[in-house]
Structures are given as C-alpha cells and as structure tokens.
C-alpha cells in the first residue's frame, strides 16, 4: 500500500541505555500485527537489533528503521542506541523524525544520556513525548519520574496515560485523553471501564490535559474557562497545536516487556502528532545562508541522504528522507552534491534487516534506494541540478582515537579501504594518515565504538589489526628574541654555492602562526633571492630543534646577508636561511608546546569527588561545575591531550559505566621539566625506529 504525506509519521525511540527502547519497538510491531512473536534482547532475535555485533553484545549499536500501519497511518520508527559511543546514529534518526519518544526508566528517572539527548532535541526544536517504562517493577515511581523531567528541563509535562497501580499491582493504564482504560488479558491490551478507585485520578489528569490543550488558542481557552473543560474534538485540536509548537511534553506510562500502555502511544502518534506537511526543512542558499523548505508533495522531488549501509546481499543502500515531491522506482534523479545523475532502481521500506519493496516514497516519508553509486551521507538528491543543498547533519567531535595498521603489511591498503568505507557509513568516524606522526589514525566516539568497527573488519575481511595509542601532535616555539647568521659555501669545480643570511626570530602570540619580514637594506641580498630565504625559514619550521616537531607562533626577519655574483642561487639562500633559522631558534630558548583540550564530563553526584581528584592527577584545570538536577553534575576543565588518550576507558571504570564526556581542541601550552624530557625521549625513540624500518 502506498501512503500520502498526511498519513505518514516518523518517530525516533531514544533514551539512556537499558531503558527498554528495543523492547518497546518490538511490542509496537507486535501490537500492529507486523510480527507474530515478541522476541527479547536475550534471544538475539529482535526485529531491530539484528547485526552480529548487536546480538553478541546485547545492545543497540545502529539506528534501525522499522515501519508499521496503525489504523490508516504509516508509522516509521527508528530504534536508536543508548550509549554515547553511537551518538551519530541518534542524530540521524532525529533529523528524519517529526517526534522523539523519550524512554524514562521509572526506577531511575532522568539519567545522563537523557539530558544530552534532550539538549539535542532542544537545539532542533523537536517535539517529544515520554514513555515512562517498567511500571511493573516494585521500584517504579511514575509521579517522581514526571517530576524529575519537569524540574530537570522546566518542561510542561502532561500525562496522557496514568498507571492503574504500580509494582506487582500494576494492571494497566488509563488514557486521560479518550477516557478509556486498558488492562492486559492474555498479553493483549483490552479495554475495560475505568475502575472506581482510579476515577478521581483520571478526572484530574483529564483536566490538566484539557488545560494544556487550551493554552495555545484564545478561543479554546475561553471555552475551557466558560465550560470548565473541552470537547474531545477541541482537545485533539488543541493538543495538535501544542505538539506542533513544542509547548508541552505528553507523558505515557506502561511496560514495554508486557506491552501495557503501547496502544495509547500509537493512537496518539496517529491522532495528535502533526503531519510532516506542517514541518520545515532547512536548505542553504547561494551565499551559504539558511532558508526553510516546506515538506510538500506537490513540488518537484528533493531528498536528503541520511544513512549509508553496505549490505552483503543487497549492496549499497541509501536511506533517504523525501522532502518534496515523490521519489519513484526506476527513475532518474540528480545528485546535487556531486553534480551527477543517479539512476534509481528499486525502492524499499525497511523492517530491521528485511527490505519490503515499494513503488514510491512520498514527501515526509523515509525509505531506502539501492545501488546509488555516488550517494553519500548528507547528499541532496533532486529532480534538477539547481536545487539548493539541504543543511547537512552535524555530529559531535570524536573523543577517542587509535593508531591502526595491518599485522601483515600487504593488507594495509585493504584495511585503509575498509576503514574509509566504514567512515562513509558513520559520520562520527574519521580515518586518515597523519604525515606528521606517520600513523594511520581511526577516531570515534569511544573505545567501544572503535573496537566494534575494527572487530567487524577483522571478522569480515580476516585481517589481523594492530592498534596503539596515537602520538600527540606537539609543537615547538621560541620564548625570546634572538638572531643568528649562517654562511652556506660549497665549491666543487665549476659554479659553486654561496649565500650568507643574518636572521632574527621572535615569539608571536599563541595561535598567531608565522610571519616573515624582509628588513635587508642596501641590496645585501637581492630581491630575487628573498623568496629562497623565506622558503628556508618555512623548511626550518617543519622540524624544530628540540624533538623535530613543527614550529609555530614565530616571527622571522631577515636582517642582512651576502651574495656572490656567480655562485648565489635560490637553493643556496634556502639552505643558509634554514640553518640560520635553526641556530636562531636554539638561541631564543626553544620550548615544547602540548595541545590542551576543552573537556566536559557528565557524571552522577556520587562520583564527583573521584572525578575531580582524577582530573587533578591529569594536570587538569577545573573551569567550573554545574548541577544539572537529578543528581547529575557537569564538570568543565582544560586538560592536556596526552592525559586523555585513554579517558574513555578510565571514565567508564571510575563511574561504573555511567559517565560520559565531550572534548574539543582549545589551545597549545608550554611544557618543561620531566614532562618535556619524556616527550623528547619518546620522539627520539620513534624517529630511530622509523629510520630502522626504512
């Protein structure tokens, strides 16, 4: 069956790890009749966790897409990972969705990843609802969970469903919007009259929901006040406005394991969540400013490539969100990003690992096109070449890196090819050869992220991979003004080589880079040879005098010199200048600089003291601390990069796996003493090893 834009909804199921996301998706599929049996994480047979890595580790690693019909509406659902190691997968899903279903563990309340995901949704002004899970557990507290979200995010949380009992006495939910109660009968949600003991709670919840519906519309507000309530029709209208404007956060409750509360969630998505036709996408104009594009089936086709995967049997698959028009199978489109035509073959809807062929995908819908040779993540596809590019997905900075190489050198090229392909499938991965450190470096969102990528390649390609801690890109600079002169003289018959250069160096402000000044008077060095002098300075800066690291933040001034009418040349002045620069640098108090990273750590209050102590031991400078509520703290610090190479592993050990962090380069800082001595020793050993290998 084909669907039109008004009858399509796309949602992302997101939340902290172990909140029941995959189980909820499994239950929604079962409730819609898509699957005949509800599988568990332990069975390794759930619809959305189907890769060998996910089955073995019993966690979600990739954003998995499924779809189901509910009444007359197609609902696309992204099941996303809960670990920050796979943050890029969640960002992809959020971009494709009109709504996020945020899972809250009723035993835990707001957790660290809840906060980070919420902030991400705020940046996108994305609508969201809560599904408060595990109400059948004795430790569950629905009201506390609602209060946690309200106080943590200053959100107007409005329960749409309320629990009938809790813990062992939990029997089902009451829908405050429809006035219907549901309890489980033989594992199926069955409508029952609202039990008398819950009537008062229902009436209170219904009134709160009606008030929330009325607040966004003056006419509804007058009705609500005058008539002490709203009709069902007015409630639906008002809630649609509230969701569209992202004014409220509707809350649902239940138990994903048993399926309690799931049908009310699906009803709400189809009835209240606005059509994608009311949403806007963002494109770039010719001057790189941003413009909005209405999701419209009546205009020419355009789409954004969200995700790329390479399937063993189906080949390259491009996950698309159609923004305007309709994409049809066996058609031709234009890849605006590559300025090339793409031939569309088959189109599919996705059900985990299963591809369901379809003839078309309408505006607002998501689906898969196979075997597009040029398509990459963030590419814009369209009917014409002059279509503006859509704003690309933005991902966080990598936080963990490893130097990688094949054990058998003949496999190095194959390994590099596979890692480049992995980066094409995952925006949060980066891979490349660092000419400075002479290492191939793979970077990602954590050690788990990197290990999964490498293990996958190892198992599929049978390549033994060697990993090591990457070398730090130190720098060298000078502390004071100094000058030196150098004469390059070589005579071996015929034309010789002659050049004399007097060169001064001085420190510049940090991050100023480099400057070169010609202060020669009287023609001691002719203008034609000055470029050779500058080239010599630049060559000298490529390898410093302390440990061979690049030189930065230095100003060089050529003061004087001497040339020979026959034997002087650009090459001679380049050699003389390079040596004069190095001598001047030695005289100017050369020092090492190390990269300093801006670090933000998110931890539970219980680990705050341990984290502070650990950061101090890493030479960290604490900049500030913010209480995020719910016992969660944010710590900001400046820490040397060298001290953070294994921080992903160490933080997990300190916080029992609950902490997370973000890093970004901040600046370079001088180092001396034993720390500098150790860097120099390590650099000499590395250079010696490199020479022996060559």
C-alpha positions as CSV (number, residue, x, y, z in Angstrom):
1,X,0.0,0.0,0.0
2,X,1.2,3.5,-0.9
3,X,0.8,6.4,1.6
4,X,0.3,10.1,1.2
5,X,2.2,12.7,3.2
6,X,-0.7,13.4,5.6
7,X,-0.8,9.7,6.5
8,X,2.9,9.3,7.3
9,X,4.6,9.8,10.7
10,X,8.2,9.2,11.5
11,X,9.3,8.9,15.2
12,X,12.6,8.1,17.0
13,X,12.6,6.0,20.1
14,X,15.5,7.3,22.2
15,X,16.8,7.3,25.7
16,X,19.5,6.3,28.1
17,X,20.9,2.7,27.8
18,X,18.8,-0.1,29.2
19,X,15.6,1.9,29.3
20,X,13.7,-0.6,27.1
21,X,13.8,1.0,23.6
22,X,14.3,-2.1,21.5
23,X,11.7,-4.0,23.6
24,X,9.2,-1.2,23.1
25,X,9.7,-1.2,19.4
26,X,9.2,-5.0,19.4
27,X,6.0,-4.6,21.3
28,X,4.7,-1.9,19.0
29,X,5.4,-4.1,16.0
30,X,3.6,-7.0,17.7
31,X,0.6,-4.8,18.6
32,X,0.3,-3.7,15.0
33,X,0.3,-7.3,13.8
34,X,3.7,-7.0,11.9
35,X,5.4,-9.8,13.9
36,X,3.8,-12.9,15.3
37,X,6.0,-13.2,18.3
38,X,7.7,-10.8,20.7
39,X,11.4,-11.5,20.9
40,X,13.7,-10.4,23.7
41,X,17.2,-9.0,23.7
42,X,18.4,-12.2,25.3
43,X,17.1,-14.3,22.4
44,X,19.0,-12.3,19.9
45,X,16.1,-12.3,17.5
46,X,14.5,-8.8,17.9
47,X,13.5,-7.1,14.7
48,X,15.6,-4.0,15.2
49,X,18.8,-5.5,16.7
50,X,19.9,-7.9,14.0
51,X,23.6,-7.4,13.3
52,X,26.1,-9.9,14.8
53,X,27.7,-7.2,16.9
54,X,24.3,-6.3,18.4
55,X,23.3,-9.9,19.0
56,X,26.6,-10.8,20.7
57,X,26.8,-7.7,22.9
58,X,23.0,-7.5,23.6
59,X,22.9,-3.7,22.9
60,X,21.7,-1.5,20.1
61,X,24.6,-0.2,18.0
62,X,22.9,1.2,14.9
63,X,19.8,3.3,14.3
64,X,17.5,0.6,12.9
65,X,14.4,1.5,10.9
66,X,11.0,-0.3,11.1
67,X,7.6,0.6,9.9
68,X,4.0,-0.4,10.8
69,X,0.5,0.6,9.8
70,X,-1.7,1.8,12.6
71,X,-5.3,2.4,11.6
72,X,-4.9,4.5,8.4
73,X,-1.4,5.8,9.1
74,X,2.1,4.5,8.3
75,X,4.4,5.0,11.2
76,X,8.2,4.8,10.6
77,X,10.1,4.1,13.8
78,X,13.8,4.5,14.4
79,X,15.2,2.3,17.3
80,X,18.4,4.0,18.5
81,X,21.3,3.1,20.7
82,X,21.5,4.4,24.3
83,X,25.3,4.7,24.5
84,X,27.1,7.9,23.7
85,X,29.5,5.8,21.7
86,X,26.9,5.8,19.0
87,X,25.6,9.3,19.2
88,X,25.7,9.8,15.4
89,X,23.1,7.1,14.9
90,X,20.6,9.1,17.1
91,X,21.3,12.4,15.4
92,X,20.5,10.7,12.0
93,X,17.2,9.4,13.4
94,X,16.3,12.8,15.0
95,X,16.8,14.5,11.6
96,X,14.4,12.1,9.9
97,X,11.6,12.3,12.5
98,X,8.8,14.6,13.5
99,X,8.7,13.3,17.0
100,X,11.0,11.7,19.6
101,X,9.7,9.1,22.0
102,X,12.0,9.5,25.0
103,X,12.1,6.5,27.3
104,X,12.4,7.1,31.0
105,X,13.2,4.2,33.4
106,X,10.6,4.7,36.2
107,X,13.1,3.2,38.6
108,X,15.9,5.7,37.7
109,X,14.2,8.9,36.4
110,X,16.4,11.3,34.4
111,X,19.8,9.9,33.5
112,X,22.9,11.3,31.9
113,X,22.1,10.4,28.3
114,X,18.5,11.6,28.8
115,X,20.0,15.1,29.5
116,X,22.3,15.0,26.4
117,X,19.5,13.8,24.1
118,X,17.1,16.4,25.5
119,X,19.6,19.2,24.7
120,X,20.0,17.8,21.2
121,X,16.2,17.9,20.7
122,X,16.1,21.5,22.1
123,X,18.7,22.6,19.5
124,X,16.4,21.2,16.8
125,X,13.2,22.4,18.5
126,X,12.0,18.9,18.0
127,X,8.7,17.7,19.6
128,X,8.9,14.9,22.1
129,X,6.8,12.6,24.3
130,X,7.8,10.5,27.3
131,X,7.2,6.8,27.7
132,X,7.9,6.0,31.4
133,X,8.8,2.3,31.4
134,X,9.0,-0.6,33.9
135,X,5.8,0.4,35.8
136,X,5.5,-3.2,36.9
137,X,8.7,-3.0,38.9
138,X,8.5,-2.5,42.7
139,X,10.9,0.4,42.5
140,X,8.9,2.2,39.8
141,X,7.6,5.7,40.6
142,X,5.6,7.3,37.9
143,X,4.9,10.6,39.6
144,X,8.6,11.1,40.6
145,X,9.7,10.4,37.0
146,X,7.3,13.0,35.7
147,X,8.5,15.5,38.4
148,X,12.2,14.7,37.5
149,X,11.6,15.7,33.9
150,X,9.6,18.8,34.8
151,X,12.3,20.0,37.2
152,X,15.3,19.0,35.2
153,X,14.1,20.6,31.9
154,X,11.5,23.1,33.1
155,X,9.2,21.2,30.8
156,X,5.4,21.3,30.9
157,X,4.9,17.5,31.3
158,X,1.3,16.4,30.8
159,X,0.4,12.8,31.4
160,X,-1.7,11.3,28.6
161,X,-1.9,7.9,30.3
162,X,-1.7,7.2,34.0
163,X,-1.0,3.9,35.7
164,X,-3.5,1.7,37.4
165,X,-1.4,0.6,40.3
166,X,2.4,0.1,40.4
167,X,4.9,-2.7,41.0
168,X,3.2,-6.1,41.4
169,X,-0.2,-4.4,41.5
170,X,0.3,-2.6,38.1
171,X,-2.6,-3.8,35.9
172,X,-2.7,-1.3,33.0
173,X,-3.2,2.3,32.1
174,X,-6.0,4.9,31.8
175,X,-6.0,7.2,28.8
176,X,-6.7,10.7,30.1
177,X,-7.5,11.9,26.5
178,X,-10.0,9.3,25.5
179,X,-11.3,8.3,28.9
180,X,-10.6,4.6,28.3
181,X,-8.8,2.1,30.5
182,X,-6.7,-0.8,29.3
183,X,-5.5,-3.9,31.1
184,X,-3.6,-6.9,29.9
185,X,-5.7,-10.0,29.1
186,X,-3.6,-12.9,27.9
187,X,-0.8,-10.5,26.9
188,X,-3.2,-8.2,24.9
189,X,-4.3,-4.7,25.9
190,X,-8.0,-4.9,26.4
191,X,-10.4,-2.0,27.0
192,X,-12.2,-2.0,30.4
193,X,-14.4,0.5,32.3
194,X,-12.3,2.9,34.4
195,X,-12.1,1.2,37.9
196,X,-13.9,3.3,40.5
197,X,-10.7,3.7,42.7
198,X,-9.0,5.5,39.8
199,X,-11.8,7.8,38.7
200,X,-10.6,10.8,40.7
201,X,-7.0,10.4,39.3
202,X,-8.4,10.2,35.8
203,X,-10.5,13.3,36.2
204,X,-7.5,15.3,37.5
205,X,-5.3,14.1,34.6
206,X,-8.1,14.9,32.1
207,X,-8.4,18.4,33.4
208,X,-4.7,19.0,33.3
209,X,-4.5,17.8,29.7
210,X,-7.5,19.9,28.7
211,X,-5.8,23.0,30.2
212,X,-2.7,22.3,28.2
213,X,-4.7,21.9,25.0
214,X,-6.5,25.2,25.7
215,X,-3.4,27.3,26.4
216,X,-2.2,27.8,22.8
217,X,-5.5,29.1,21.4
218,X,-7.6,32.0,22.7
219,X,-10.9,30.6,21.6
220,X,-10.1,27.2,23.3
221,X,-9.0,29.0,26.5
222,X,-12.3,30.9,26.7
223,X,-14.2,27.6,26.1
224,X,-12.1,25.9,28.8
225,X,-12.9,28.6,31.3
226,X,-16.5,29.1,30.5
227,X,-17.4,25.4,30.1
228,X,-15.0,24.1,32.7
229,X,-13.5,21.8,30.1
230,X,-13.2,21.0,26.4
231,X,-14.9,18.6,24.0
232,X,-13.0,15.7,22.6
233,X,-12.7,17.4,19.3
234,X,-11.4,20.6,20.9
235,X,-8.9,18.6,23.0
236,X,-7.5,16.9,19.8
237,X,-7.2,20.3,18.0
238,X,-5.6,22.0,21.0
239,X,-3.1,19.2,21.6
240,X,-2.1,19.2,17.9
241,X,-1.2,22.9,18.2
242,X,0.7,22.3,21.5
243,X,2.8,19.5,19.9
244,X,3.4,21.5,16.7
245,X,4.6,24.5,18.8
246,X,6.6,22.2,21.1
247,X,4.8,23.7,24.2
248,X,4.1,20.5,26.1
249,X,5.7,17.1,26.7
250,X,3.0,14.5,26.8
251,X,3.8,11.6,29.1
252,X,2.8,7.9,28.6
253,X,3.4,5.1,31.0
254,X,3.5,1.3,30.8
255,X,5.7,-1.7,30.5
256,X,7.4,-2.5,27.2
257,X,8.0,-6.1,28.2
258,X,4.3,-6.8,28.7
259,X,3.0,-4.3,26.1
260,X,1.0,-2.3,28.7
261,X,0.4,1.3,27.5
262,X,1.6,0.8,24.0
263,X,-1.6,1.1,22.0
264,X,-2.3,4.5,23.6
265,X,1.1,5.7,22.4
266,X,0.3,4.6,18.8
267,X,-3.1,6.2,18.9
268,X,-1.6,9.4,20.0
269,X,1.0,9.4,17.2
270,X,-1.6,8.9,14.5
271,X,-4.2,11.2,16.0
272,X,-2.3,14.1,17.6
273,X,1.3,14.2,16.2
274,X,1.1,16.7,13.3
275,X,1.6,15.6,9.7
276,X,5.1,16.1,8.2
277,X,3.4,18.5,5.8
278,X,3.5,21.0,8.7
279,X,7.2,20.6,9.2
280,X,10.0,22.6,7.6
281,X,13.5,21.5,6.4
282,X,16.5,23.8,6.1
283,X,18.5,24.4,2.9
284,X,21.5,26.5,2.0
285,X,21.2,29.5,-0.4
286,X,23.9,30.6,-2.8
287,X,25.5,32.8,-0.2
288,X,25.5,29.9,2.4
289,X,22.7,31.5,4.4
290,X,19.9,29.3,5.5
291,X,16.4,29.1,4.1
292,X,13.4,27.0,5.0
293,X,11.7,24.4,2.7
294,X,8.2,23.2,3.3
295,X,7.7,19.5,3.1
296,X,5.3,19.4,0.2
297,X,4.3,16.5,-2.1
298,X,3.1,18.9,-4.8
299,X,6.5,20.4,-5.7
300,X,9.4,18.7,-7.6
301,X,11.3,15.9,-5.9
302,X,14.1,16.5,-3.4
303,X,15.6,14.4,-0.6
304,X,18.4,14.2,1.9
305,X,20.6,11.1,2.2
306,X,20.5,10.2,5.9
307,X,22.5,7.0,6.1
308,X,24.5,4.6,4.0
309,X,24.9,0.9,4.6
310,X,26.6,-1.8,2.6
311,X,24.5,-5.0,2.7
312,X,26.1,-8.3,1.9
313,X,23.3,-9.3,-0.4
314,X,21.7,-6.1,-1.5
315,X,24.8,-4.0,-1.9
316,X,24.9,-0.3,-1.2
317,X,21.7,1.1,0.5
318,X,20.9,4.8,0.8
319,X,18.4,5.7,3.5
320,X,16.5,8.8,2.3
321,X,14.1,11.4,3.7
322,X,12.0,12.8,0.9
323,X,11.5,16.5,1.5
324,X,9.4,17.5,-1.5
325,X,7.6,15.7,-4.3
326,X,7.6,11.9,-4.7
327,X,10.5,9.5,-5.4
328,X,9.5,6.7,-7.8
329,X,11.3,3.4,-8.5
330,X,13.1,3.1,-11.9
331,X,13.5,6.9,-12.2
332,X,16.5,9.2,-12.7
333,X,17.4,11.9,-10.2
334,X,20.2,14.5,-9.8
335,X,22.8,14.2,-7.1
336,X,23.2,17.9,-6.5
337,X,26.1,17.4,-4.0
338,X,28.1,15.6,-6.6
339,X,26.7,17.3,-9.7
340,X,26.0,13.9,-11.2
341,X,22.9,11.9,-12.3
342,X,21.8,8.9,-10.2
343,X,19.7,6.0,-11.5
344,X,17.0,4.9,-9.0
345,X,16.4,1.2,-9.2
346,X,14.3,-0.4,-6.6
347,X,12.9,1.4,-3.6
348,X,12.2,-0.2,-0.2
349,X,10.6,0.2,3.1
350,X,12.6,-1.2,6.0
351,X,11.7,-3.7,8.7
352,X,15.0,-4.2,10.5
353,X,17.1,-6.4,8.2
354,X,14.1,-7.0,5.9
355,X,13.6,-4.9,2.8
356,X,10.0,-4.5,1.6
357,X,9.8,-3.3,-2.0
358,X,7.6,-0.3,-2.7
359,X,7.0,1.7,-5.9
360,X,7.3,5.2,-4.4
361,X,8.2,7.3,-1.4
362,X,6.2,10.5,-0.8
363,X,7.3,13.8,0.8
364,X,7.8,13.4,4.5
365,X,8.4,9.7,4.3
366,X,11.7,7.7,4.7
367,X,12.9,4.7,2.7
368,X,15.8,3.1,1.0
369,X,17.2,3.2,-2.5
370,X,19.6,0.6,-3.6
371,X,22.9,0.8,-5.5
372,X,23.3,4.6,-5.9
373,X,27.0,4.8,-6.9
374,X,27.6,8.4,-5.9
375,X,25.3,8.9,-2.9
376,X,26.9,9.7,0.5
377,X,25.5,10.8,3.8
378,X,24.3,14.5,3.7
379,X,24.0,14.5,-0.1
380,X,21.0,16.3,-1.6
381,X,19.1,14.4,-4.4
382,X,16.6,16.3,-6.5
383,X,14.8,16.5,-9.8
384,X,17.0,19.3,-11.0
385,X,20.6,20.4,-10.6
386,X,19.7,23.9,-9.4
387,X,18.0,22.6,-6.2
388,X,19.6,24.2,-3.1
389,X,21.5,21.8,-0.9
390,X,19.9,20.8,2.4
391,X,21.8,21.7,5.6
392,X,24.0,18.7,6.5
393,X,23.7,16.6,9.7
394,X,26.1,17.8,12.4
395,X,27.8,15.4,14.6
396,X,29.9,15.8,17.8
397,X,33.7,15.7,17.8
398,X,35.4,12.3,18.2
399,X,36.6,11.6,21.7
400,X,38.8,8.5,21.3
401,X,41.5,7.6,18.8
402,X,43.7,4.6,17.9
403,X,46.6,4.2,15.6
404,X,45.9,1.2,13.4
405,X,47.8,-0.9,11.0
406,X,47.6,-4.4,9.5
407,X,49.8,-7.0,11.0
408,X,50.7,-8.1,7.5
409,X,51.9,-5.0,5.6
410,X,50.4,-6.3,2.4
411,X,47.0,-5.9,4.0
412,X,47.5,-2.1,4.8
413,X,45.8,-0.9,1.6
414,X,42.8,-3.2,2.1
415,X,42.5,-2.2,5.7
416,X,42.5,1.5,4.7
417,X,39.9,0.9,2.0
418,X,37.6,-0.8,4.5
419,X,38.1,1.9,7.1
420,X,37.3,4.6,4.6
421,X,34.1,2.7,3.7
422,X,33.2,2.5,7.4
423,X,33.6,6.3,7.7
424,X,31.2,6.7,4.7
425,X,28.6,4.7,6.7
426,X,29.2,6.5,10.0
427,X,29.7,10.3,10.3
428,X,31.2,10.1,13.8
429,X,34.2,8.1,12.5
430,X,37.2,9.7,10.9
431,X,40.2,7.9,9.4
432,X,43.4,9.2,7.8
433,X,47.2,9.1,7.6
434,X,48.9,11.7,9.8
435,X,52.0,12.6,7.9
436,X,53.4,14.4,11.0
437,X,53.1,11.4,13.3
438,X,53.5,8.8,10.5
439,X,50.5,6.9,11.8
440,X,47.1,5.9,10.3
441,X,44.6,7.0,12.9
442,X,41.0,6.0,13.4
443,X,38.8,8.3,15.6
444,X,35.3,7.8,17.0
445,X,33.0,8.4,20.0
446,X,34.6,5.9,22.4
447,X,36.7,2.7,22.7
448,X,33.5,0.6,22.3
449,X,32.8,2.4,19.1
450,X,36.3,1.9,17.7
451,X,36.5,-1.7,18.8
452,X,33.3,-2.7,17.2
453,X,34.4,-1.2,13.9
454,X,37.8,-3.0,14.0
455,X,36.3,-6.3,15.1
456,X,33.8,-6.1,12.3
457,X,36.5,-5.6,9.7
458,X,38.7,-8.3,11.3
459,X,35.8,-10.9,11.1
460,X,34.6,-10.0,7.6
461,X,38.0,-9.5,5.9
462,X,40.1,-11.8,8.0
463,X,42.7,-9.0,8.6
464,X,44.8,-9.0,11.8
465,X,44.9,-5.4,13.1
466,X,47.5,-3.9,15.3
467,X,46.4,-0.9,17.5
468,X,48.4,1.5,19.6
469,X,47.9,4.8,21.3
470,X,48.4,7.6,18.7
471,X,51.2,10.1,19.0
472,X,50.4,13.5,20.2
473,X,51.0,16.4,17.7
474,X,53.3,18.5,19.9
475,X,54.7,21.8,18.6
476,X,57.8,23.9,19.2
477,X,58.2,27.6,19.6
478,X,60.6,30.3,21.0
479,X,60.5,32.3,24.2
480,X,62.5,35.4,23.3
481,X,64.1,37.4,20.5
482,X,67.4,36.1,19.1
483,X,69.4,36.2,15.9
484,X,71.9,34.1,14.1
485,X,73.9,34.1,10.9
486,X,74.8,31.2,8.6
487,X,77.0,31.1,5.6
488,X,76.5,28.3,3.1
489,X,79.6,27.8,1.0
490,X,80.3,24.9,-1.3
491,X,82.9,24.7,-4.1
492,X,83.4,21.6,-6.1
493,X,84.6,22.8,-9.5
494,X,82.6,25.0,-11.9
495,X,79.7,27.0,-10.3
496,X,79.7,26.7,-6.6
497,X,77.1,27.6,-3.9
498,X,77.3,30.7,-1.8
499,X,74.8,32.5,0.5
500,X,75.1,34.3,3.8
501,X,72.0,35.1,5.9
502,X,71.5,37.0,9.1
503,X,68.1,36.1,10.6
504,X,66.2,37.2,13.7
505,X,63.4,35.3,15.3
506,X,60.9,36.4,17.9
507,X,57.8,34.8,19.7
508,X,54.4,35.7,18.4
509,X,51.1,35.4,20.3
510,X,49.8,31.9,20.7
511,X,47.9,30.7,17.6
512,X,49.3,33.6,15.6
513,X,51.1,31.1,13.3
514,X,54.0,32.6,11.3
515,X,55.3,35.9,9.9
516,X,58.2,36.8,7.6
517,X,59.7,40.2,7.2
518,X,62.4,41.4,4.8
519,X,64.5,44.1,6.6
520,X,67.5,44.0,4.3
521,X,68.8,47.4,3.2
522,X,71.3,48.4,0.6
523,X,70.9,45.3,-1.6
524,X,73.0,42.9,0.5
525,X,70.5,40.3,-0.7
526,X,68.9,41.0,-4.0
527,X,65.1,40.8,-4.2
528,X,65.3,37.8,-6.4
529,X,66.8,35.7,-3.6
530,X,64.4,36.8,-0.8
531,X,61.9,34.0,-1.8
532,X,64.6,31.5,-1.2
533,X,65.3,32.9,2.2
534,X,61.6,32.6,3.1
535,X,61.4,29.1,1.8
536,X,64.4,28.2,4.1
537,X,62.5,29.6,7.1
538,X,59.4,27.6,6.3
539,X,61.5,24.4,5.8
540,X,63.2,25.1,9.1
541,X,59.8,25.3,10.8
542,X,58.8,21.9,9.6
543,X,61.1,20.2,12.1
544,X,62.0,22.0,15.3
545,X,65.3,21.8,17.1
546,X,64.1,20.1,20.3
547,X,62.3,16.9,19.1
548,X,61.6,17.5,15.4
549,X,58.0,18.8,15.9
550,X,56.6,21.6,13.7
551,X,57.4,25.2,14.8
552,X,54.6,27.7,15.4
553,X,54.0,31.2,16.6
554,X,57.3,32.5,15.4
555,X,58.2,35.7,13.5
556,X,61.3,35.6,11.3
557,X,63.1,38.7,10.0
558,X,66.0,38.6,7.5
559,X,68.3,41.5,8.6
560,X,71.4,41.2,6.4
561,X,73.3,38.8,4.2
562,X,75.8,38.5,1.4
563,X,75.7,37.0,-2.1
564,X,78.1,36.0,-4.8
565,X,77.6,37.3,-8.4
566,X,78.0,33.8,-9.8
567,X,77.6,31.2,-7.1
568,X,74.5,32.5,-5.3
569,X,71.1,30.9,-6.1
570,X,67.7,30.4,-4.5
571,X,68.8,27.0,-3.4
572,X,71.9,28.4,-1.7
573,X,69.9,31.0,0.2
574,X,67.3,28.5,1.2
575,X,69.9,26.3,2.8
576,X,71.6,29.2,4.5
577,X,68.3,30.5,5.8
578,X,67.1,27.2,7.1
579,X,70.3,26.7,9.1
580,X,70.2,30.3,10.3
581,X,66.7,29.8,11.5
582,X,67.5,26.7,13.5
583,X,70.5,28.4,15.1
584,X,68.5,31.4,16.0
585,X,65.7,29.2,17.4
586,X,68.3,27.5,19.7
587,X,69.4,30.9,20.9
588,X,65.9,32.0,21.5
589,X,65.0,29.4,24.2
590,X,63.1,26.9,22.2
591,X,60.3,25.1,24.1
592,X,57.8,22.4,23.5
593,X,54.0,23.1,23.3
594,X,51.4,20.5,24.1
595,X,47.7,20.5,22.9
596,X,45.2,21.4,25.6
597,X,41.7,20.1,25.3
598,X,38.4,21.5,26.5
599,X,36.7,18.7,28.4
600,X,33.1,18.4,29.6
601,X,32.3,15.5,31.9
602,X,28.8,14.3,32.8
603,X,28.6,12.2,36.0
604,X,26.4,11.2,38.8
605,X,27.0,13.2,42.0
606,X,28.2,10.0,43.8
607,X,31.4,10.1,41.6
608,X,32.1,13.8,41.7
609,X,34.9,13.6,44.2
610,X,36.6,10.8,42.3
611,X,36.3,12.7,39.0
612,X,37.8,15.9,40.5
613,X,40.7,14.0,42.0
614,X,41.3,12.2,38.8
615,X,41.3,15.4,36.7
616,X,43.8,17.0,39.1
617,X,46.1,14.0,38.6
618,X,45.9,14.5,34.9
619,X,47.2,18.1,35.2
620,X,43.6,19.4,34.6
621,X,42.4,22.9,35.3
622,X,38.9,22.9,36.6
623,X,36.9,25.7,34.9
624,X,33.5,25.2,36.5
625,X,30.8,22.8,37.7
626,X,27.1,22.9,37.1
627,X,24.4,20.8,38.8
628,X,22.0,19.6,36.1
629,X,19.5,18.2,38.6
630,X,18.6,14.6,39.3
631,X,22.0,14.1,41.0
632,X,23.9,14.7,37.7
633,X,26.8,17.1,37.5
634,X,28.6,18.7,34.6
635,X,32.3,19.5,35.0
636,X,34.2,21.7,32.6
637,X,38.0,21.6,32.6
638,X,41.1,22.1,30.5
639,X,43.3,19.0,30.3
640,X,46.4,18.1,28.2
641,X,45.6,15.9,25.3
642,X,48.3,13.4,26.4
643,X,46.3,12.8,29.6
644,X,43.1,12.0,27.8
645,X,44.2,9.3,25.3
646,X,42.5,6.6,27.3
647,X,40.0,8.7,29.2
648,X,37.0,6.9,27.6
649,X,38.2,3.7,29.3
650,X,39.2,5.3,32.6
651,X,35.9,7.2,33.0
652,X,33.9,4.1,32.5
653,X,35.9,2.4,35.2
654,X,35.6,5.3,37.6
655,X,31.8,5.7,37.1
656,X,30.8,2.1,36.6
657,X,29.9,2.9,33.0
658,X,27.5,5.8,33.8
659,X,29.7,8.8,32.9
660,X,30.2,10.4,29.5
661,X,32.3,13.3,28.2
662,X,32.9,15.6,25.2
663,X,36.2,17.1,24.1
664,X,37.4,19.7,21.7
665,X,40.8,21.2,21.0
666,X,41.3,24.5,22.9
667,X,44.9,25.8,22.6
668,X,48.6,24.9,22.9
669,X,50.5,25.4,26.2
670,X,54.3,25.3,27.0
671,X,55.7,22.3,28.9
672,X,59.1,21.8,30.5
673,X,60.9,19.6,33.0
674,X,60.4,15.9,33.2
675,X,57.2,16.1,31.1
676,X,59.2,17.7,28.2
677,X,62.1,15.3,28.7
678,X,59.8,12.3,28.4
679,X,58.4,13.8,25.2
680,X,61.8,14.3,23.7
681,X,63.0,10.8,24.6
682,X,59.9,9.2,23.1
683,X,60.3,11.3,19.9
684,X,63.9,10.2,19.5
685,X,63.0,6.6,20.0
686,X,60.2,6.9,17.5
687,X,62.4,8.5,14.9
688,X,65.1,5.9,15.4
689,X,62.5,3.1,14.9
690,X,61.3,4.9,11.7
691,X,64.8,5.0,10.4
692,X,65.4,1.3,11.1
693,X,62.1,0.4,9.4
694,X,63.0,2.4,6.3
